[in-house]
């Protein structure tokens, strides 16, 4: 790699030291405008600064949702059941590209028909002394490939009918993530018109 290329790589993906990559997240203000970056490894704490993230809901051709359980050693909300994929765009990275990158990384799948349905979704939630504080646009898409969970990211995954996930998100005793509890009814509220393809009656935003 040339010296001219190194600063650009460092700006997007962080610096390398002793063989470790520093992954950066984008800090944002109340209007969603970038105001800086922070090391992902250290940004989450009792009072986490607001930063940019995303959620993705991946469906199959029958309208079933790929539901994942977060790995037990995750810093934030370990072991909870949640939507297909979550993550953080790198500085300068389009959010849709970050969605595709994380789906490949966590589940070894791709996605088509990727749609941004909740561009302004944001939330704040805490568990075990660790807070999430995110501007978290929500995407839906069609999963391509057979999921192969990466154990350090995803403990397990399974296909659920959308209605089952909605019921779990509404159940206060379930182990669904706090962001998915908020997102699921908002996505379901977008199901106003449907086409006649298989699964279209189950997938939010279809129509």
Backbone as JSON, one array per atom type, in Angstrom:
{
  "sequence": "XXXXXXXXXXXXXXXXXXXXXXXXXXXXXXXXXXXXXXXXXXXXXXXXXXXXXXXXXXXXXXXXXXXXXXXXXXXXXXXXXXXXXXXXXXXXXXXXXXXXXXXXXXXXXXXXXXXXXXXXXXXXXXXXXXXXXXXXXXXXXXXXXXXXXXXXXXXXXXXXXXXXXXXXXXXXXXXXXXXXXXXXXXXXXXXXXXXXXXXXXXXXXXX",
  "N": [[0.85, -1.19, 0.0], [0.56, 2.21, -0.82], [1.99, 5.23, 0.6], [0.34, 7.37, 0.13], [-2.18, 6.25, -0.01], [-2.68, 5.34, 2.57], [-3.67, 7.31, 4.57], [-6.38, 7.64, 3.76], [-7.45, 5.07, 4.05], [-7.09, 4.79, 6.78], [-8.82, 6.77, 7.74], [-11.32, 5.76, 7.14], [-11.43, 3.13, 8.17], [-10.02, 3.16, 10.53], [-6.93, 2.99, 12.45], [-4.05, 0.8, 12.28], [-2.4, -1.13, 14.68], [0.03, -3.03, 16.2], [-1.05, -5.21, 14.91], [-3.8, -5.13, 15.32], [-7.02, -3.94, 14.37], [-8.52, -0.8, 14.6], [-11.78, -0.13, 15.01], [-13.96, 2.3, 13.93], [-16.74, 4.34, 14.97], [-19.38, 6.55, 13.94], [-20.02, 9.56, 15.43], [-22.96, 11.41, 16.19], [-25.07, 14.36, 16.16], [-28.09, 15.73, 17.7], [-29.58, 16.22, 15.46], [-28.77, 14.36, 13.71], [-26.42, 14.86, 12.36], [-23.02, 14.27, 11.49], [-20.5, 14.52, 13.96], [-18.05, 13.72, 14.73], [-15.78, 11.0, 15.49], [-15.42, 7.79, 17.13], [-13.72, 5.21, 18.93], [-15.02, 2.08, 18.49], [-14.72, 0.0, 20.3], [-14.5, 1.24, 22.74], [-16.6, 2.99, 23.03], [-19.09, 2.38, 24.13], [-20.72, 2.62, 27.2], [-21.71, 3.49, 30.55], [-22.86, 5.94, 30.0], [-23.42, 6.47, 26.92], [-22.26, 8.1, 24.02], [-24.29, 9.58, 21.42], [-24.56, 7.82, 18.41], [-24.11, 6.65, 14.99], [-25.88, 3.97, 13.61], [-27.37, 0.9, 12.37], [-30.24, -1.13, 11.6], [-31.22, -4.25, 10.23], [-33.75, -6.1, 8.65], [-34.09, -9.19, 7.47], [-35.68, -11.13, 5.04], [-37.1, -14.22, 3.74], [-38.18, -15.77, 0.62], [-40.73, -16.53, 1.23], [-41.61, -14.76, 3.05], [-40.74, -15.07, 5.64], [-38.97, -14.07, 8.56], [-35.5, -13.76, 9.21], [-34.38, -14.47, 12.22], [-32.12, -13.64, 14.76], [-29.92, -14.68, 17.44], [-28.0, -12.88, 19.62], [-24.48, -13.19, 20.19], [-23.18, -14.55, 23.26], [-21.06, -13.27, 24.42], [-21.08, -10.66, 23.61], [-20.63, -7.13, 24.01], [-22.77, -5.32, 24.33], [-26.08, -5.97, 25.18], [-25.93, -8.93, 25.31], [-26.8, -12.19, 24.11], [-29.5, -11.71, 23.54], [-32.54, -12.1, 21.64], [-33.12, -11.04, 18.31], [-33.5, -8.81, 15.44], [-32.39, -9.49, 12.03], [-29.76, -8.45, 11.51], [-27.47, -6.11, 12.88], [-25.48, -3.1, 13.09], [-22.68, -0.83, 12.59], [-22.02, 1.87, 10.48], [-18.9, 2.64, 8.93], [-16.85, 5.62, 9.11], [-17.69, 7.71, 6.44], [-18.73, 5.64, 4.95], [-21.4, 4.47, 2.97], [-24.61, 3.81, 4.37], [-26.21, 1.66, 3.47], [-24.29, 0.07, 2.24], [-22.84, -0.68, 4.45], [-24.73, -2.29, 5.71], [-24.81, -4.5, 3.94], [-22.17, -5.35, 4.16], [-21.99, -6.15, 6.88], [-23.91, -8.2, 6.96], [-22.68, -10.12, 5.35], [-20.41, -10.56, 6.9], [-21.38, -11.43, 9.46], [-23.25, -13.46, 8.92], [-22.74, -14.63, 6.49], [-24.26, -14.14, 4.2], [-25.97, -12.55, 1.42], [-27.95, -9.71, 0.3], [-30.92, -8.7, -1.36], [-33.17, -6.33, -2.93], [-33.06, -4.24, -1.07], [-34.4, -2.02, 1.17], [-34.86, 1.15, 2.66], [-36.77, 1.76, 5.34], [-37.37, 2.98, 7.79], [-36.01, 5.74, 8.24], [-35.36, 7.59, 10.24], [-35.31, 6.41, 12.7], [-34.55, 6.15, 16.14], [-33.09, 5.36, 19.31], [-32.69, 4.7, 22.84], [-31.24, 2.68, 25.24], [-30.55, 0.58, 28.07], [-28.61, -2.02, 29.65], [-27.29, -4.11, 32.12], [-25.54, -2.12, 32.97], [-24.51, -1.01, 30.67], [-25.0, 1.18, 28.0], [-26.92, 1.68, 25.03], [-27.12, 4.09, 22.49], [-28.42, 5.3, 19.91], [-28.75, 6.6, 16.58], [-30.56, 4.98, 14.32], [-31.2, 3.89, 11.46], [-33.59, 1.83, 9.73], [-33.65, -1.02, 7.75], [-35.12, -3.21, 5.29], [-34.95, -6.34, 3.56], [-34.34, -8.97, 1.11], [-33.03, -12.04, 1.89], [-30.19, -13.64, 0.55], [-28.81, -16.7, 0.02], [-27.5, -19.3, 2.24], [-27.72, -19.02, 5.65], [-24.86, -18.8, 7.7], [-23.91, -18.6, 10.71], [-21.55, -16.5, 12.35], [-19.72, -17.37, 15.1], [-18.73, -15.58, 17.09], [-20.32, -13.42, 16.8], [-23.03, -14.13, 16.33], [-25.07, -16.29, 18.04], [-27.07, -18.11, 17.29], [-29.51, -18.74, 14.69], [-32.75, -18.5, 13.17], [-35.61, -19.1, 11.05], [-38.52, -17.21, 11.24], [-42.09, -16.8, 11.12], [-43.42, -13.59, 10.31], [-45.52, -12.67, 11.98], [-45.14, -14.12, 14.3], [-42.78, -13.02, 15.27], [-43.63, -10.41, 15.73], [-45.44, -10.86, 17.83], [-43.69, -11.79, 19.81], [-42.11, -9.51, 20.15], [-43.94, -7.82, 21.3], [-44.39, -8.98, 23.71], [-43.72, -8.54, 27.02], [-42.24, -10.29, 28.57], [-40.56, -11.67, 26.93], [-37.37, -12.37, 25.33], [-36.6, -10.51, 23.44], [-34.74, -7.95, 21.78], [-34.42, -4.52, 22.96], [-34.5, -2.54, 20.94], [-35.64, -3.87, 18.75], [-38.16, -4.38, 19.77], [-39.32, -1.87, 19.62], [-39.04, -1.27, 16.9], [-40.41, -3.28, 15.42], [-43.35, -3.0, 15.6], [-43.55, -0.53, 14.3], [-42.6, -1.08, 11.73], [-44.52, -2.97, 11.01], [-46.72, -1.34, 10.82], [-46.41, -0.23, 8.35], [-47.45, -1.93, 6.55], [-49.62, -1.6, 4.39], [-50.52, -1.95, 1.79], [-50.48, -4.72, -0.44], [-48.8, -6.97, -2.68], [-49.38, -9.9, -4.76], [-47.47, -11.84, -4.54], [-45.7, -14.73, -3.19], [-45.41, -14.57, 0.29], [-45.54, -11.81, 0.35], [-47.6, -10.83, 1.84], [-46.66, -10.98, 4.33], [-44.32, -9.58, 4.74], [-43.0, -6.54, 5.94], [-43.48, -3.42, 4.34], [-43.88, -4.44, 1.86], [-45.51, -4.29, -1.27]],
  "CA": [[0.0, 0.0, 0.0], [1.35, 3.42, -0.9], [1.78, 6.18, 1.67], [-0.77, 8.24, -0.24], [-3.43, 5.56, 0.26], [-2.83, 5.02, 3.98], [-4.57, 8.18, 5.33], [-7.78, 7.39, 3.41], [-7.82, 3.82, 4.69], [-7.15, 5.04, 8.22], [-9.99, 7.58, 8.03], [-12.53, 4.95, 7.01], [-11.42, 1.91, 8.97], [-9.2, 3.28, 11.73], [-5.51, 2.71, 12.28], [-3.58, -0.52, 12.66], [-1.28, -1.1, 15.61], [0.29, -4.35, 16.76], [-1.87, -6.19, 14.22], [-5.22, -4.96, 15.63], [-7.7, -2.86, 13.66], [-9.39, 0.04, 15.4], [-13.02, 0.11, 14.28], [-14.53, 3.59, 14.32], [-18.15, 4.64, 14.76], [-19.63, 7.95, 13.65], [-20.82, 10.27, 16.43], [-23.91, 12.32, 15.55], [-25.79, 15.25, 17.08], [-29.52, 15.47, 17.78], [-30.14, 16.33, 14.11], [-28.2, 13.29, 12.89], [-25.24, 15.3, 11.63], [-21.77, 13.76, 12.06], [-19.74, 15.49, 14.75], [-16.77, 13.14, 15.09], [-15.7, 9.54, 15.5], [-14.94, 7.19, 18.37], [-13.35, 3.8, 18.87], [-16.18, 1.26, 18.84], [-14.41, -0.84, 21.45], [-14.59, 1.99, 23.97], [-17.65, 4.01, 23.0], [-20.24, 1.98, 24.92], [-20.52, 2.65, 28.63], [-22.89, 3.87, 31.3], [-23.43, 7.07, 29.26], [-22.86, 6.32, 25.58], [-22.6, 9.2, 23.11], [-25.16, 9.21, 20.29], [-23.77, 7.45, 17.24], [-24.85, 6.12, 13.86], [-25.93, 2.51, 13.5], [-28.45, 0.47, 11.48], [-30.85, -2.44, 11.8], [-31.73, -4.85, 8.99], [-34.67, -7.22, 8.76], [-33.93, -9.97, 6.25], [-36.77, -12.07, 4.84], [-36.95, -15.15, 2.62], [-39.2, -15.58, -0.42], [-42.04, -16.8, 1.81], [-41.94, -13.72, 3.99], [-40.26, -15.36, 6.98], [-37.87, -13.23, 9.03], [-34.35, -14.42, 9.79], [-34.21, -13.97, 13.58], [-30.83, -14.06, 15.3], [-29.63, -14.5, 18.86], [-26.67, -12.3, 19.73], [-23.5, -13.99, 20.92], [-23.24, -14.33, 24.7], [-19.95, -12.44, 24.88], [-21.19, -9.3, 23.08], [-20.59, -6.1, 25.06], [-24.11, -4.76, 24.5], [-27.23, -6.87, 25.08], [-25.54, -10.29, 24.91], [-27.75, -13.28, 24.21], [-30.9, -11.4, 23.24], [-33.04, -12.43, 20.31], [-33.32, -9.76, 17.65], [-33.63, -8.82, 13.98], [-31.37, -10.25, 11.31], [-28.41, -7.91, 11.59], [-27.27, -4.72, 13.31], [-24.08, -2.73, 12.96], [-22.3, 0.58, 12.55], [-21.25, 2.27, 9.29], [-17.62, 3.3, 9.14], [-16.86, 7.0, 8.61], [-17.68, 7.82, 4.99], [-19.31, 4.46, 4.31], [-22.86, 4.5, 2.84], [-25.21, 2.9, 5.34], [-26.64, 0.43, 2.79], [-23.11, -0.77, 2.04], [-22.52, -1.25, 5.76], [-25.67, -3.4, 5.91], [-24.35, -5.65, 3.16], [-20.89, -5.8, 4.74], [-22.22, -6.87, 8.13], [-24.6, -9.46, 6.67], [-21.67, -11.08, 4.91], [-19.5, -10.85, 8.01], [-22.02, -12.13, 10.57], [-24.1, -14.58, 8.52], [-22.28, -15.15, 5.2], [-25.34, -14.03, 3.21], [-26.14, -11.28, 0.74], [-29.31, -9.22, 0.38], [-31.44, -7.98, -2.51], [-34.36, -5.52, -2.64], [-32.8, -3.56, 0.21], [-35.19, -0.79, 1.27], [-34.8, 1.91, 3.9], [-38.17, 2.03, 5.69], [-37.44, 3.87, 8.95], [-34.74, 6.46, 8.16], [-35.11, 8.45, 11.39], [-35.48, 5.68, 13.96], [-33.5, 6.33, 17.15], [-33.5, 4.81, 20.6], [-31.72, 4.68, 23.92], [-31.6, 1.58, 26.13], [-29.43, 0.11, 28.9], [-28.67, -3.33, 30.31], [-26.04, -4.49, 32.78], [-24.66, -0.97, 33.1], [-24.03, -0.58, 29.35], [-26.05, 1.88, 27.28], [-26.92, 1.94, 23.59], [-27.7, 5.4, 22.21], [-28.16, 5.24, 18.47], [-29.56, 6.91, 15.41], [-30.49, 3.62, 13.8], [-32.12, 3.65, 10.33], [-34.02, 0.44, 9.64], [-33.75, -1.53, 6.4], [-35.62, -4.56, 5.06], [-34.46, -6.89, 2.31], [-34.48, -10.4, 0.89], [-31.76, -12.74, 2.14], [-29.71, -14.51, -0.52], [-27.8, -17.63, 0.54], [-27.8, -20.07, 3.44], [-27.02, -18.39, 6.78], [-23.82, -19.5, 8.44], [-23.58, -17.62, 11.75], [-20.2, -16.37, 12.9], [-20.0, -17.6, 16.52], [-18.43, -14.45, 17.96], [-21.34, -12.41, 16.56], [-24.38, -14.69, 16.35], [-25.11, -17.61, 18.66], [-27.93, -18.97, 16.49], [-30.5, -18.03, 13.88], [-33.84, -19.33, 12.65], [-36.63, -18.39, 10.29], [-39.8, -17.07, 11.94], [-43.14, -15.99, 10.5], [-43.42, -12.22, 10.82], [-46.49, -12.52, 13.06], [-44.54, -14.67, 15.52], [-41.83, -12.03, 15.79], [-44.44, -9.32, 16.26], [-45.96, -11.28, 19.13], [-42.58, -11.83, 20.76], [-41.69, -8.13, 20.41], [-44.96, -7.21, 22.14], [-44.45, -9.71, 24.98], [-42.7, -7.97, 27.9], [-41.44, -11.34, 29.2], [-39.69, -12.31, 25.95], [-35.97, -11.91, 25.33], [-36.36, -9.7, 22.24], [-33.96, -6.74, 22.06], [-35.26, -3.32, 23.13], [-34.7, -1.8, 19.68], [-36.58, -4.61, 17.92], [-39.5, -4.17, 20.34], [-39.82, -0.6, 19.09], [-39.04, -1.26, 15.43], [-41.35, -4.24, 14.82], [-44.68, -2.43, 15.32], [-43.44, 0.55, 13.32], [-42.53, -1.73, 10.42], [-45.81, -3.59, 10.71], [-47.64, -0.28, 10.45], [-46.21, 0.13, 6.94], [-48.08, -2.95, 5.7], [-50.93, -1.07, 4.01], [-50.9, -2.51, 0.5], [-49.68, -5.9, -0.72], [-48.98, -7.62, -3.97], [-49.85, -11.27, -4.61], [-46.36, -12.78, -4.55], [-45.59, -15.47, -1.94], [-44.74, -13.86, 1.36], [-45.75, -10.37, 0.34], [-48.55, -10.49, 2.9], [-45.98, -11.1, 5.61], [-43.14, -8.73, 4.84], [-43.24, -5.1, 6.03], [-43.06, -2.6, 3.22], [-44.22, -5.07, 0.58], [-46.72, -3.76, -1.88]],
  "C": [[0.88, 1.24, 0.0], [1.07, 4.32, 0.29], [0.61, 7.09, 1.4], [-2.1, 7.59, 0.09], [-3.7, 5.4, 1.75], [-3.76, 5.97, 4.74], [-6.04, 7.93, 5.04], [-8.27, 6.11, 4.07], [-7.99, 4.03, 6.19], [-8.4, 5.83, 8.59], [-11.27, 6.75, 8.02], [-12.55, 3.81, 8.01], [-10.59, 2.0, 10.25], [-7.75, 2.92, 11.45], [-5.19, 1.29, 12.68], [-2.38, -0.38, 13.58], [-1.16, -2.47, 16.24], [-0.66, -5.41, 16.17], [-3.36, -6.08, 14.49], [-5.8, -3.79, 14.86], [-8.59, -2.1, 14.64], [-10.62, 0.36, 14.58], [-13.68, 1.37, 14.82], [-16.03, 3.63, 14.09], [-18.29, 6.15, 14.58], [-20.52, 8.55, 14.74], [-21.72, 11.28, 15.72], [-24.59, 13.2, 16.61], [-27.28, 14.92, 17.04], [-30.22, 15.56, 16.43], [-29.6, 15.25, 13.17], [-26.99, 13.69, 12.09], [-23.96, 14.77, 12.29], [-21.0, 14.86, 12.79], [-18.39, 14.94, 15.18], [-16.82, 11.63, 14.99], [-15.22, 9.07, 16.86], [-14.6, 5.74, 18.12], [-14.55, 2.97, 19.33], [-15.94, 0.46, 20.11], [-14.59, -0.1, 22.77], [-15.76, 2.95, 24.06], [-18.83, 3.66, 23.9], [-19.89, 1.94, 26.4], [-21.81, 3.02, 29.32], [-23.62, 5.05, 30.65], [-22.77, 7.08, 27.88], [-23.22, 7.51, 24.71], [-23.44, 8.7, 21.93], [-24.31, 8.94, 19.05], [-24.65, 6.77, 16.2], [-24.75, 4.6, 13.81], [-26.94, 2.15, 12.41], [-29.02, -0.83, 12.0], [-31.34, -2.94, 10.44], [-32.62, -6.04, 9.33], [-34.63, -7.98, 7.44], [-34.99, -11.07, 6.16], [-36.42, -13.06, 3.73], [-38.11, -14.94, 1.66], [-40.61, -15.84, 0.09], [-42.45, -15.76, 2.84], [-41.54, -14.01, 5.42], [-39.05, -14.48, 7.31], [-36.75, -14.09, 9.58], [-34.05, -13.77, 11.14], [-32.89, -14.51, 14.13], [-30.8, -13.9, 16.81], [-28.19, -14.01, 18.96], [-25.75, -13.19, 20.56], [-23.47, -13.59, 22.39], [-22.12, -13.43, 25.21], [-19.95, -11.05, 24.25], [-21.21, -8.31, 24.24], [-21.98, -5.58, 25.36], [-25.18, -5.83, 24.24], [-26.85, -8.27, 24.6], [-26.7, -11.27, 25.06], [-29.19, -12.96, 23.89], [-31.25, -11.84, 21.83], [-33.42, -11.14, 19.6], [-33.49, -9.93, 16.14], [-32.39, -9.43, 13.34], [-29.96, -9.76, 11.55], [-28.46, -6.47, 12.07], [-25.79, -4.39, 13.14], [-23.9, -1.23, 12.9], [-21.56, 0.88, 11.25], [-19.92, 2.88, 9.71], [-17.72, 4.75, 8.65], [-16.76, 7.03, 7.08], [-18.3, 6.66, 4.25], [-20.83, 4.62, 4.17], [-23.5, 3.44, 3.73], [-25.65, 1.59, 4.68], [-25.46, -0.5, 2.53], [-22.68, -1.4, 3.35], [-23.45, -2.42, 6.08], [-25.18, -4.64, 5.2], [-23.05, -6.23, 3.74], [-21.12, -6.63, 6.0], [-22.99, -8.17, 7.92], [-23.62, -10.52, 6.2], [-20.78, -11.51, 6.06], [-20.15, -11.75, 9.06], [-22.69, -13.43, 10.15], [-23.72, -15.21, 7.18], [-23.4, -15.17, 4.16], [-25.28, -12.66, 2.55], [-27.61, -10.87, 0.86], [-29.68, -8.51, -0.92], [-32.67, -7.19, -2.05], [-34.23, -4.79, -1.31], [-33.5, -2.21, 0.21], [-35.0, -0.16, 2.65], [-36.22, 2.34, 4.26], [-38.32, 2.99, 6.87], [-36.15, 4.67, 9.03], [-34.39, 7.24, 9.42], [-35.25, 7.73, 12.72], [-34.27, 5.91, 14.87], [-34.0, 5.78, 18.47], [-32.33, 4.92, 21.59], [-32.14, 3.59, 24.89], [-30.35, 1.1, 26.86], [-29.69, -1.28, 29.44], [-27.3, -3.62, 30.9], [-25.03, -3.35, 32.84], [-24.09, -0.45, 31.81], [-25.2, 0.0, 28.57], [-25.83, 1.86, 25.77], [-27.65, 3.26, 23.37], [-27.45, 5.67, 20.73], [-29.22, 5.94, 17.62], [-29.44, 5.68, 14.53], [-31.49, 3.4, 12.66], [-32.36, 2.17, 10.12], [-34.28, 0.07, 8.18], [-34.48, -2.88, 6.41], [-35.09, -5.03, 3.71], [-34.7, -8.38, 2.24], [-33.12, -11.07, 1.01], [-31.45, -13.66, 0.97], [-28.6, -15.39, 0.06], [-28.28, -18.33, 1.79], [-27.04, -19.47, 4.62], [-26.03, -19.33, 7.45], [-23.31, -18.56, 9.52], [-22.12, -17.66, 12.17], [-20.33, -16.41, 14.41], [-19.7, -16.42, 17.44], [-19.43, -13.3, 17.79], [-22.75, -12.93, 16.81], [-24.34, -16.09, 16.94], [-25.92, -18.58, 17.82], [-28.87, -18.11, 15.66], [-31.55, -19.01, 13.41], [-34.86, -18.46, 11.94], [-37.95, -18.4, 11.05], [-40.82, -16.4, 11.04], [-43.14, -14.59, 11.13], [-44.36, -12.05, 12.01], [-45.92, -13.06, 14.38], [-43.56, -13.67, 16.12], [-42.56, -10.83, 16.39], [-44.96, -9.65, 17.65], [-44.86, -11.3, 20.18], [-42.13, -10.42, 21.13], [-42.67, -7.44, 21.35], [-45.05, -7.84, 23.52], [-43.36, -9.19, 25.92], [-41.82, -9.02, 28.58], [-40.49, -12.02, 28.21], [-38.28, -11.72, 26.01], [-35.62, -11.14, 24.05], [-35.66, -8.41, 22.63], [-34.85, -5.52, 22.19], [-35.48, -2.55, 21.84], [-35.69, -2.53, 18.78], [-38.01, -4.49, 18.46], [-40.13, -2.89, 19.8], [-39.98, -0.62, 17.58], [-40.16, -2.11, 14.84], [-42.74, -3.64, 14.6], [-44.66, -1.28, 14.34], [-43.37, -0.02, 11.9], [-43.87, -2.34, 10.04], [-46.84, -2.56, 10.29], [-47.51, 0.17, 9.0], [-46.88, -0.86, 5.99], [-49.51, -2.51, 5.35], [-51.43, -1.62, 2.69], [-49.96, -3.66, 0.19], [-49.87, -6.34, -2.16], [-49.35, -9.08, -3.73], [-48.72, -12.28, -4.63], [-46.29, -13.51, -3.22], [-44.85, -14.65, -0.89], [-44.99, -12.38, 1.39], [-46.72, -9.95, 1.42], [-47.89, -10.52, 4.27], [-44.86, -10.09, 5.8], [-43.5, -7.26, 4.94], [-42.71, -4.36, 4.81], [-43.39, -3.2, 1.88], [-45.48, -4.44, 0.03], [-46.4, -2.81, -2.98]]
}
